[in-house]
């Protein structure tokens, strides 16, 4: 099973966005996204909601 960081990176690459573009779309800094993709910490509820709203992410999968 993929980690949350790997899933974030997958969503970003699936939408052909670089870290800067993706982070701006979901409302976090590029540095925070980088740390999330490395699984240094877990995403906030606000971030999870942004992923659902902007990229129609299946929350059961995520």
N, C-alpha and C positions, 0 to 999 in steps of 0.2 A: 504494500500500500504506500502511496506517495505521502510525503509529509505536507504540512500546510504550506511551507515555503516552496516546495516543488509544485504544488497546485497553483500558487500565485504566479509563479514563473510560467507555468503552462498556459494559464489564462492570458497573461501578457503576450506571450509569443503567438498564441492562437489568433490574437487580435492585431498582430504585427505592430506592436508598440514597443518603443524603447522604455527604459526605466523612468526617464524623465516624463515622457508623455503619459505613461500609465499612472505614475504617482500623482500627476496633476489631475487626471481624470477622477481618481478616487479620493483626492483631497489629503494626501500626505506628502512628506518630503521624499526626494529621491533617496536620501540616506536612510530614511526609515524603511522604505521599500526594500532596499538592499539588505538591511538587517533582517527583515521579515523573510525574504527569500532564502537567507542563510539559516533560518529557524533559530535566530537568537532570542526572539520573543514571539508571543502569540498576538494575532491581530485583535483590535478592539471590536466591540459590537458595532460601532459606527462604520468601521471599515467593512465588516461583513455585510452590513445593510447596503453600503455603497456598491459592493461587488454584485449583490443581488439586483439592485435597481439599474445599474449601468451596463452590466454584462450578462444579466439573467442567469447567474450562477445557481445551480441546484444546491441548496444548503445542506441536503443530506449527503451529497458527494463531497462537499467542501468540509 
